[in-house]
């Protein structure tokens, strides 16, 4: 298997237009800072966990890997999109977080070439 960190870094970035509210409420960081924080918080990348901003379900990269789902979806889709009776089917690629509570549970990550994409916040 390819290096997980490389895999996470190669995640597809969907360019976004940030609203004024997002700029104030969301953590905005470079992809390198995001990956650095990830490795500082979690000793094992498979245990990195994210919280769905919509339903609050907490999921790990391992959960997605075990289901043979691209691990880069762990911070973009609620696992309920793939598993019945778990979480919800919310995806940050198809929905804009609108409420203050949801915005505070999302981050904006900026790639080296200046593209921005939204991700779920880390859990815990
Ligand atoms: Zn959810």
Backbone and ligand atoms as CSV (ligand in chain L), in Angstrom:
chain,resi,resn,atom,element,x,y,z
A,1,UNK,N,N,0.836,-1.203,0.000
A,1,UNK,CA,C,0.000,0.000,0.000
A,1,UNK,C,C,0.871,1.253,0.000
A,2,UNK,N,N,0.423,2.230,-0.740
A,2,UNK,CA,C,1.162,3.487,-0.792
A,2,UNK,C,C,1.176,4.141,0.587
A,3,UNK,N,N,2.193,4.941,0.788
A,3,UNK,CA,C,2.304,5.673,2.039
A,3,UNK,C,C,1.028,6.469,2.289
A,4,UNK,N,N,0.453,6.267,3.464
A,4,UNK,CA,C,-0.839,6.883,3.776
A,4,UNK,C,C,-0.775,8.405,3.739
A,5,UNK,N,N,0.322,8.950,4.220
A,5,UNK,CA,C,0.448,10.410,4.247
A,5,UNK,C,C,0.443,10.972,2.815
A,6,UNK,N,N,1.135,10.281,1.924
A,6,UNK,CA,C,1.160,10.705,0.519
A,6,UNK,C,C,-0.238,10.626,-0.062
A,7,UNK,N,N,-0.935,9.547,0.318
A,7,UNK,CA,C,-2.302,9.349,-0.158
A,7,UNK,C,C,-3.210,10.487,0.304
A,8,UNK,N,N,-3.072,10.852,1.568
A,8,UNK,CA,C,-3.915,11.913,2.114
A,8,UNK,C,C,-3.610,13.240,1.441
A,9,UNK,N,N,-2.333,13.422,1.114
A,9,UNK,CA,C,-1.909,14.674,0.497
A,9,UNK,C,C,-2.403,14.781,-0.940
A,10,UNK,N,N,-2.626,13.629,-1.570
A,10,UNK,CA,C,-3.036,13.646,-2.962
A,10,UNK,C,C,-4.555,13.736,-3.113
A,11,UNK,N,N,-5.238,13.876,-1.974
A,11,UNK,CA,C,-6.699,13.956,-2.027
A,11,UNK,C,C,-7.139,15.060,-2.977
A,12,UNK,N,N,-8.201,14.779,-3.662
A,12,UNK,CA,C,-8.703,15.728,-4.651
A,12,UNK,C,C,-9.175,17.009,-3.964
A,13,UNK,N,N,-8.666,18.102,-4.443
A,13,UNK,CA,C,-9.063,19.386,-3.868
A,13,UNK,C,C,-10.151,20.010,-4.725
A,14,UNK,N,N,-11.271,20.272,-4.094
A,14,UNK,CA,C,-12.341,20.975,-4.795
A,14,UNK,C,C,-12.230,22.455,-4.475
A,15,UNK,N,N,-11.917,23.260,-5.480
A,15,UNK,CA,C,-11.781,24.689,-5.207
A,15,UNK,C,C,-13.083,25.259,-4.640
A,16,UNK,N,N,-12.953,26.148,-3.696
A,16,UNK,CA,C,-14.139,26.708,-3.053
A,16,UNK,C,C,-14.059,28.227,-3.003
A,17,UNK,N,N,-15.185,28.835,-2.819
A,17,UNK,CA,C,-15.237,30.262,-2.546
A,17,UNK,C,C,-15.714,30.430,-1.111
A,18,UNK,N,N,-14.831,30.943,-0.296
A,18,UNK,CA,C,-15.170,31.089,1.120
A,18,UNK,C,C,-16.127,32.267,1.326
A,19,UNK,N,N,-17.087,32.072,2.213
A,19,UNK,CA,C,-17.938,33.187,2.594
A,19,UNK,C,C,-17.233,33.954,3.708
A,20,UNK,N,N,-17.697,35.163,3.975
A,20,UNK,CA,C,-17.103,35.969,5.056
A,20,UNK,C,C,-17.227,35.232,6.389
A,21,UNK,N,N,-18.378,34.594,6.588
A,21,UNK,CA,C,-18.623,33.868,7.829
A,21,UNK,C,C,-17.609,32.722,7.995
A,22,UNK,N,N,-17.329,32.040,6.897
A,22,UNK,CA,C,-16.371,30.937,6.954
A,22,UNK,C,C,-14.985,31.426,7.346
A,23,UNK,N,N,-14.609,32.565,6.778
A,23,UNK,CA,C,-13.263,33.094,7.056
A,23,UNK,C,C,-13.080,33.376,8.544
A,24,UNK,N,N,-14.171,33.763,9.200
A,24,UNK,CA,C,-14.093,34.093,10.625
A,24,UNK,C,C,-14.162,32.839,11.490
A,25,UNK,N,N,-15.048,31.922,11.123
A,25,UNK,CA,C,-15.339,30.795,12.006
A,25,UNK,C,C,-14.480,29.556,11.792
A,26,UNK,N,N,-13.922,29.380,10.612
A,26,UNK,CA,C,-13.224,28.134,10.335
A,26,UNK,C,C,-11.717,28.257,10.494
A,27,UNK,N,N,-11.109,27.169,10.934
A,27,UNK,CA,C,-9.654,27.094,10.970
A,27,UNK,C,C,-9.189,27.016,9.516
A,28,UNK,N,N,-8.287,27.902,9.132
A,28,UNK,CA,C,-7.724,27.877,7.787
A,28,UNK,C,C,-6.232,27.610,7.945
A,29,UNK,N,N,-5.725,26.564,7.301
A,29,UNK,CA,C,-4.306,26.250,7.445
A,29,UNK,C,C,-3.784,25.615,6.157
A,30,UNK,N,N,-2.468,25.653,6.004
A,30,UNK,CA,C,-1.884,25.033,4.820
A,30,UNK,C,C,-1.962,23.516,4.977
A,31,UNK,N,N,-1.911,22.823,3.854
A,31,UNK,CA,C,-1.980,21.369,3.881
A,31,UNK,C,C,-0.822,20.792,4.714
A,32,UNK,N,N,0.356,21.404,4.583
A,32,UNK,CA,C,1.497,20.906,5.354
A,32,UNK,C,C,1.275,21.070,6.855
A,33,UNK,N,N,0.695,22.216,7.265
A,33,UNK,CA,C,0.405,22.419,8.692
A,33,UNK,C,C,-0.661,21.448,9.183
A,34,UNK,N,N,-1.632,21.204,8.310
A,34,UNK,CA,C,-2.719,20.265,8.651
A,34,UNK,C,C,-2.155,18.857,8.862
A,35,UNK,N,N,-1.281,18.425,7.935
A,35,UNK,CA,C,-0.680,17.090,8.052
A,35,UNK,C,C,0.253,17.014,9.263
A,36,UNK,N,N,0.924,18.126,9.554
A,36,UNK,CA,C,1.827,18.174,10.705
A,36,UNK,C,C,1.010,18.027,11.988
A,37,UNK,N,N,-0.099,18.773,12.071
A,37,UNK,CA,C,-0.970,18.671,13.248
A,37,UNK,C,C,-1.505,17.249,13.395
A,38,UNK,N,N,-1.851,16.654,12.261
A,38,UNK,CA,C,-2.380,15.290,12.255
A,38,UNK,C,C,-1.366,14.315,12.861
A,39,UNK,N,N,-0.107,14.426,12.434
A,39,UNK,CA,C,0.907,13.482,12.930
A,39,UNK,C,C,1.295,13.796,14.381
A,40,UNK,N,N,1.105,15.049,14.804
A,40,UNK,CA,C,1.390,15.384,16.204
A,40,UNK,C,C,0.283,14.871,17.126
A,41,UNK,N,N,-0.960,14.927,16.646
A,41,UNK,CA,C,-2.098,14.500,17.466
A,41,UNK,C,C,-2.222,12.987,17.570
A,42,UNK,N,N,-1.869,12.300,16.478
A,42,UNK,CA,C,-2.099,10.856,16.431
A,42,UNK,C,C,-0.791,10.148,16.074
A,43,UNK,N,N,-0.415,9.145,16.872
A,43,UNK,CA,C,0.832,8.426,16.611
A,43,UNK,C,C,0.669,7.510,15.399
A,44,UNK,N,N,-0.551,7.066,15.148
A,44,UNK,CA,C,-0.829,6.167,14.037
A,44,UNK,C,C,-1.848,6.846,13.123
A,45,UNK,N,N,-1.471,7.039,11.861
A,45,UNK,CA,C,-2.357,7.764,10.940
A,45,UNK,C,C,-3.702,7.061,10.736
A,46,UNK,N,N,-3.709,5.753,10.920
A,46,UNK,CA,C,-4.984,5.040,10.771
A,46,UNK,C,C,-5.968,5.391,11.887
A,47,UNK,N,N,-5.420,5.920,12.988
A,47,UNK,CA,C,-6.286,6.267,14.118
A,47,UNK,C,C,-6.733,7.723,14.091
A,48,UNK,N,N,-6.312,8.460,13.073
A,48,UNK,CA,C,-6.762,9.851,12.946
A,48,UNK,C,C,-8.281,9.830,12.853
A,49,UNK,N,N,-8.934,10.639,13.684
A,49,UNK,CA,C,-10.401,10.615,13.677
A,49,UNK,C,C,-10.982,11.981,13.365
A,50,UNK,N,N,-12.106,11.930,12.696
A,50,UNK,CA,C,-12.804,13.139,12.261
A,50,UNK,C,C,-14.252,13.069,12.725
A,51,UNK,N,N,-14.816,14.253,12.962
A,51,UNK,CA,C,-16.210,14.315,13.403
A,51,UNK,C,C,-17.076,14.874,12.283
A,52,UNK,N,N,-18.144,14.194,11.975
A,52,UNK,CA,C,-19.065,14.692,10.960
A,52,UNK,C,C,-19.715,15.977,11.483
A,53,UNK,N,N,-19.584,17.073,10.738
A,53,UNK,CA,C,-20.154,18.349,11.203
A,53,UNK,C,C,-21.679,18.324,11.245
A,54,UNK,N,N,-22.274,17.403,10.530
A,54,UNK,CA,C,-23.738,17.346,10.463
A,54,UNK,C,C,-24.345,16.546,11.607
A,55,UNK,N,N,-23.824,15.332,11.861
A,55,UNK,CA,C,-24.455,14.473,12.881
A,55,UNK,C,C,-23.561,14.210,14.086
A,56,UNK,N,N,-22.293,14.577,14.008
A,56,UNK,CA,C,-21.400,14.385,15.149
A,56,UNK,C,C,-20.757,13.007,15.230
A,57,UNK,N,N,-21.027,12.157,14.233
A,57,UNK,CA,C,-20.422,10.822,14.236
A,57,UNK,C,C,-18.895,10.936,14.131
A,58,UNK,N,N,-18.193,10.174,14.952
A,58,UNK,CA,C,-16.737,10.182,14.918
A,58,UNK,C,C,-16.249,8.946,14.168
A,59,UNK,N,N,-15.366,9.159,13.212
A,59,UNK,CA,C,-14.875,8.059,12.364
A,59,UNK,C,C,-13.378,8.190,12.173
A,60,UNK,N,N,-12.733,7.033,11.987
A,60,UNK,CA,C,-11.278,7.036,11.799
A,60,UNK,C,C,-10.930,6.680,10.353
A,61,UNK,N,N,-9.703,6.955,10.007
A,61,UNK,CA,C,-9.212,6.559,8.689
A,61,UNK,C,C,-9.268,5.037,8.572
A,62,UNK,N,N,-8.984,4.344,9.686
A,62,UNK,CA,C,-9.055,2.878,9.685
A,62,UNK,C,C,-10.461,2.391,9.338
A,63,UNK,N,N,-11.496,3.097,9.835
A,63,UNK,CA,C,-12.876,2.693,9.514
A,63,UNK,C,C,-13.074,2.656,8.000
A,64,UNK,N,N,-12.557,3.677,7.329
A,64,UNK,CA,C,-12.720,3.752,5.872
A,64,UNK,C,C,-11.841,2.723,5.180
A,65,UNK,N,N,-10.619,2.581,5.683
A,65,UNK,CA,C,-9.696,1.609,5.105
A,65,UNK,C,C,-10.265,0.187,5.208
A,66,UNK,N,N,-10.865,-0.113,6.356
A,66,UNK,CA,C,-11.449,-1.457,6.549
A,66,UNK,C,C,-12.594,-1.724,5.581
A,67,UNK,N,N,-13.274,-0.663,5.184
A,67,UNK,CA,C,-14.382,-0.808,4.232
A,67,UNK,C,C,-13.903,-0.703,2.778
A,68,UNK,N,N,-12.568,-0.578,2.618
A,68,UNK,CA,C,-11.951,-0.439,1.294
A,68,UNK,C,C,-12.418,0.835,0.583
A,69,UNK,N,N,-12.667,1.860,1.392
A,69,UNK,CA,C,-13.034,3.166,0.847
A,69,UNK,C,C,-11.789,4.044,0.928
A,70,UNK,N,N,-11.542,4.791,-0.135
A,70,UNK,CA,C,-10.396,5.689,-0.189
A,70,UNK,C,C,-10.296,6.492,1.114
A,71,UNK,N,N,-9.158,6.376,1.830
A,71,UNK,CA,C,-9.071,7.010,3.147
A,71,UNK,C,C,-9.253,8.526,3.118
A,72,UNK,N,N,-9.012,9.150,1.969
A,72,UNK,CA,C,-9.210,10.592,1.845
A,72,UNK,C,C,-10.672,11.012,1.964
A,73,UNK,N,N,-11.581,10.045,1.991
A,73,UNK,CA,C,-12.997,10.384,2.191
A,73,UNK,C,C,-13.330,10.530,3.671
A,74,UNK,N,N,-12.453,10.050,4.550
A,74,UNK,CA,C,-12.733,10.053,5.996
A,74,UNK,C,C,-12.919,11.466,6.541
A,75,UNK,N,N,-12.332,12.464,5.866
A,75,UNK,CA,C,-12.498,13.840,6.332
A,75,UNK,C,C,-13.422,14.636,5.411
A,76,UNK,N,N,-14.122,13.932,4.535
A,76,UNK,CA,C,-15.045,14.620,3.632
A,76,UNK,C,C,-16.463,14.045,3.647
A,77,UNK,N,N,-16.591,12.751,3.898
A,77,UNK,CA,C,-17.911,12.107,3.903
A,77,UNK,C,C,-18.203,11.504,5.268
A,78,UNK,N,N,-19.453,11.618,5.696
A,78,UNK,CA,C,-19.862,10.868,6.888
A,78,UNK,C,C,-19.923,9.399,6.460
A,79,UNK,N,N,-19.510,8.513,7.353
A,79,UNK,CA,C,-19.453,7.091,6.994
A,79,UNK,C,C,-20.837,6.533,6.671
A,80,UNK,N,N,-21.874,7.229,7.133
A,80,UNK,CA,C,-23.242,6.810,6.836
A,80,UNK,C,C,-23.554,6.803,5.347
A,81,UNK,N,N,-22.724,7.487,4.579
A,81,UNK,CA,C,-22.894,7.478,3.129
A,81,UNK,C,C,-22.626,6.070,2.568
A,82,UNK,N,N,-21.839,5.291,3.314
A,82,UNK,CA,C,-21.430,3.960,2.851
A,82,UNK,C,C,-21.971,2.827,3.724
A,83,UNK,N,N,-22.312,3.148,4.979
A,83,UNK,CA,C,-22.747,2.113,5.922
A,83,UNK,C,C,-24.156,2.436,6.413
A,84,UNK,N,N,-25.016,1.472,6.343
A,84,UNK,CA,C,-26.396,1.671,6.800
A,84,UNK,C,C,-26.438,1.817,8.314
A,85,UNK,N,N,-27.358,2.629,8.786
A,85,UNK,CA,C,-27.617,2.797,10.220
A,85,UNK,C,C,-26.411,3.308,11.006
A,86,UNK,N,N,-25.533,4.050,10.360
A,86,UNK,CA,C,-24.390,4.644,11.049
A,86,UNK,C,C,-24.242,6.071,10.538
A,87,UNK,N,N,-24.148,7.020,11.441
A,87,UNK,CA,C,-23.958,8.406,11.025
A,87,UNK,C,C,-25.062,8.894,10.099
A,88,UNK,N,N,-24.677,9.749,9.138
A,88,UNK,CA,C,-25.644,10.265,8.169
A,88,UNK,C,C,-24.986,10.180,6.783
A,89,UNK,N,N,-25.561,10.789,5.786
A,89,UNK,CA,C,-24.925,10.681,4.463
A,89,UNK,C,C,-24.353,12.021,3.976
A,90,UNK,N,N,-23.995,12.864,4.926
A,90,UNK,CA,C,-23.523,14.199,4.607
A,90,UNK,C,C,-22.098,14.175,4.032
A,91,UNK,N,N,-21.873,14.942,2.984
A,91,UNK,CA,C,-20.541,15.070,2.395
A,91,UNK,C,C,-20.210,16.548,2.272
A,92,UNK,N,N,-19.001,16.894,2.634
A,92,UNK,CA,C,-18.609,18.304,2.596
A,92,UNK,C,C,-18.361,18.770,1.158
A,93,UNK,N,N,-18.217,17.829,0.238
A,93,UNK,CA,C,-18.025,18.200,-1.166
A,93,UNK,C,C,-19.336,18.637,-1.825
A,94,UNK,N,N,-20.446,18.156,-1.282
A,94,UNK,CA,C,-21.735,18.474,-1.902
A,94,UNK,C,C,-22.570,19.471,-1.108
A,95,UNK,N,N,-22.126,19.798,0.077
A,95,UNK,CA,C,-22.912,20.677,0.941
A,95,UNK,C,C,-22.028,21.767,1.519
A,96,UNK,N,N,-22.557,22.942,1.612
A,96,UNK,CA,C,-21.841,23.999,2.296
A,96,UNK,C,C,-22.317,24.047,3.740
A,97,UNK,N,N,-21.354,23.965,4.670
A,97,UNK,CA,C,-21.760,24.103,6.068
A,97,UNK,C,C,-22.284,25.521,6.287
A,98,UNK,N,N,-23.435,25.640,6.888
A,98,UNK,CA,C,-24.042,26.969,7.001
A,98,UNK,C,C,-24.158,27.484,8.429
A,99,UNK,N,N,-24.538,26.608,9.333
A,99,UNK,CA,C,-24.743,27.108,10.691
A,99,UNK,C,C,-23.386,27.340,11.365
A,100,UNK,N,N,-23.407,28.180,12.379
A,100,UNK,CA,C,-22.183,28.486,13.117
A,100,UNK,C,C,-21.585,27.205,13.703
A,101,UNK,N,N,-22.458,26.344,14.227
A,101,UNK,CA,C,-21.984,25.098,14.835
A,101,UNK,C,C,-21.273,24.219,13.803
A,102,UNK,N,N,-21.877,24.107,12.627
A,102,UNK,CA,C,-21.261,23.274,11.588
A,102,UNK,C,C,-19.945,23.871,11.094
A,103,UNK,N,N,-19.954,25.186,10.915
A,103,UNK,CA,C,-18.731,25.841,10.435
A,103,UNK,C,C,-17.576,25.630,11.404
A,104,UNK,N,N,-17.894,25.633,12.699
A,104,UNK,CA,C,-16.829,25.481,13.692
A,104,UNK,C,C,-16.287,24.050,13.704
A,105,UNK,N,N,-16.975,23.140,13.019
A,105,UNK,CA,C,-16.503,21.750,12.953
A,105,UNK,C,C,-15.885,21.414,11.589
A,106,UNK,N,N,-15.578,22.450,10.829
A,106,UNK,CA,C,-14.938,22.273,9.529
A,106,UNK,C,C,-13.667,23.114,9.477
A,107,UNK,N,N,-12.790,22.733,8.586
A,107,UNK,CA,C,-11.574,23.518,8.367
A,107,UNK,C,C,-11.389,23.737,6.877
A,108,UNK,N,N,-10.580,24.714,6.556
A,108,UNK,CA,C,-10.190,24.924,5.169
A,108,UNK,C,C,-8.696,24.654,5.071
A,109,UNK,N,N,-8.327,23.794,4.130
A,109,UNK,CA,C,-6.934,23.430,3.929
A,109,UNK,C,C,-6.479,23.992,2.584
A,110,UNK,N,N,-5.297,24.587,2.589
A,110,UNK,CA,C,-4.764,25.205,1.372
A,110,UNK,C,C,-3.570,24.399,0.872
A,111,UNK,N,N,-3.648,23.952,-0.380
A,111,UNK,CA,C,-2.552,23.165,-0.960
A,111,UNK,C,C,-1.395,24.090,-1.354
A,112,UNK,N,N,-0.249,23.477,-1.672
A,112,UNK,CA,C,0.928,24.278,-2.037
A,112,UNK,C,C,0.681,25.138,-3.261
A,113,UNK,N,N,-0.193,24.665,-4.159
A,113,UNK,CA,C,-0.466,25.476,-5.354
A,113,UNK,C,C,-1.678,26.401,-5.158
A,114,UNK,N,N,-2.046,26.589,-3.901
A,114,UNK,CA,C,-3.036,27.616,-3.599
A,114,UNK,C,C,-4.492,27.200,-3.685
A,115,UNK,N,N,-4.750,25.905,-3.945
A,115,UNK,CA,C,-6.140,25.449,-3.976
A,115,UNK,C,C,-6.632,25.243,-2.544
A,116,UNK,N,N,-7.906,25.500,-2.342
A,116,UNK,CA,C,-8.470,25.354,-1.011
A,116,UNK,C,C,-9.556,24.295,-1.018
A,117,UNK,N,N,-9.610,23.524,0.030
A,117,UNK,CA,C,-10.725,22.586,0.161
A,117,UNK,C,C,-11.146,22.476,1.627
A,118,UNK,N,N,-12.405,22.096,1.807
A,118,UNK,CA,C,-12.957,21.968,3.150
A,118,UNK,C,C,-12.785,20.543,3.639
A,119,UNK,N,N,-12.500,20.432,4.939
A,119,UNK,CA,C,-12.386,19.113,5.567
A,119,UNK,C,C,-13.138,19.123,6.895
A,120,UNK,N,N,-13.496,17.942,7.378
A,120,UNK,CA,C,-14.063,17.815,8.720
A,120,UNK,C,C,-12.948,18.126,9.722
A,121,UNK,N,N,-13.333,18.647,10.866
A,121,UNK,CA,C,-12.362,18.895,11.923
A,121,UNK,C,C,-11.952,17.562,12.553
A,122,UNK,N,N,-10.799,17.562,13.214
A,122,UNK,CA,C,-10.385,16.381,13.959
A,122,UNK,C,C,-11.356,16.183,15.121
A,123,UNK,N,N,-11.548,14.958,15.516
A,123,UNK,CA,C,-12.425,14.678,16.654
A,123,UNK,C,C,-11.585,14.634,17.928
A,124,UNK,N,N,-12.155,15.022,19.017
A,124,UNK,CA,C,-11.486,14.948,20.308
A,124,UNK,C,C,-10.484,16.042,20.548
L,1,ZN,ZN,ZN,-22.892,12.471,9.691
